Amino acid sequence: MWVVHIPSIEHRVGISHSTLGSLLLLLAVGAIAGMQVSGPLADRYGSRRMVILAGLGLCAAVLGPGYATNTWQLGAALVVFGFANGALDVSMNSQAVEAEQLYRRPIMAAFHGMFSVGGVVGSIVGFGTLAIELPPYVTLTAASAIGLVAVAIFSRPLLPHTPHHSEATESEQPHGHFSAKVLALGSLAFVLMLAEGVANDWSALQVKEDLGVSNAVAALSFGAFSAMMTVGRFTADRISAAVGPVAVVRYGAIISAAGMLTVVLSGWLPLTLFGWALFGAGLSGCIPQIFTTAGNLGSGSAGTNMSRVVGMGYIGFLAGPATIGWVTKIVPLTTAMLIPLACVLVAAGCAGVVRRDSPTAHRSHS
């Protein structure tokens, strides 16, 4: 809902694109801060409590951008909005890991699939309200109210906090530094989310520039990518249960590499769209495997580990589009797509990082 209203809010506040870019950086800083704060708090007080608090905070924070009337107000609103969003991201993924442990089978990707569906629904609703010229603050206020109702209803069945005792070894306890495993998982999340960020921001422009099509036709590339990301997330759990998380990441990354290589080499619109769809299909199941592995490291430190891995991945998600922008000053945009291609190939080679021995990994090679 926020994303589709960015142009309207930019016009209302009266800022330039460059100023908006700086303010969006503040949103990212707030999000990373929220992730790092919520993880340890989830370990201490339980992810259920943090999901509720962060959810309520996000419902309040989404009002800020809609009511901002100047640059300073919008900047402050985006910091708070980003903080609440980051806190909710980590705490709800931590809660999802706990639910998955009880199910004793992979279900994480389906949660991410519902996240994708929510994004699609929010975009459709946002475009609809813009079409009838409703002010952003009206739509965002309605979204806030719906969010409050959702928190009230759906927080009840969330899993309660189960304190962890001193059974964990010292290496499993949360510390102020990154363990080697967390750093490896975070690095893998970084390269994969960098590739995803590139697709989000540059897929349509790549098709337009490379094939000379209209904006409307070029937008089909992102549609193909996001549609296959959503479909893939609803099928990845069954695949993970059958072949294990390592295979999902390794072969998913290889499929993505094939898709991006198709995009780079193709000069035909249907084939290029197929390449972007293949890229999304391959990426769809990878990140859920990383998050599940992070949430199953040690005892009593799931939230902290999750916050670090998600934070590193989010930095990659932000860095990818910016990196492509810088590289296009030297080479054509399509050639710059060799960067996400290289990222997914690295991920394929490092897929063994997600190997785990947990209640959700039954197969011997998982």
C-alpha angles and dihedrals in degrees: 000000000000094000096054090050096051095099092048093047091046090054094045094051091043101230134144126247090254092053090048089053090055091048091050087055087058088054089054092049090051091049094051090048091050091051094052094047098045097050098065090039090054089053091050103039103018133266091255092064092045093049090054095045094044092045092053090045092052091050089056096040095053088067093063100073091045094055099037113118102179141032096262094050092049092047092051091045092053093050090054092042091051092047093053092044093050092047091051092046093058098038095049091048088051090051089048091055090053091050091048091052090056093048089050090212134080114281102142096098091057090058089054088048090057088049088056092048089051090053092051093047092047091051093049092048091046093051090047094053091046089052091059089043099244110168114252093243090059094052094043091048089054090048089051092052092049089049092053091052090048092051091049093051104035100039091071098075094043114122116264122237116274109197115227118224131208096287092107119091120247091257090058095053118098112262135180092256134063117261117225091252094050091047091051093049091046091051091051090049088049096057095042095047089045087059091047092049091053091053092049096052106027110030096090093044091049092056093044094049097040099042102025095232129149123274091253094053092043090055088065088076093064089043090055092047096048094042092055091044089057096044091045093053091057092052100038095082094061091045091050091050090052103043105014133249096279092060092046091056096039099047093033089057090047090052089050090050090053089050094050092045087054090052092050095048101035123099095176122087099223091049092047091051089049088053093053090047091051090048090055094044092054095047095045099086100034104080095048089057091053094048092048091051091049091050091052097053114114127330124290095004103082094114094047093048090045092051092053096047094044090046093053090047091050091052088055091049089056096039096052099067092042092051092051089051092055094045092052088068086070107029136021117277094249090054089051087061086078085082096067087040089058091046095056091045089054089049091052090053093047098043092116088077090081093057108125144168104221141129089267097052112071103158118091094235094051 
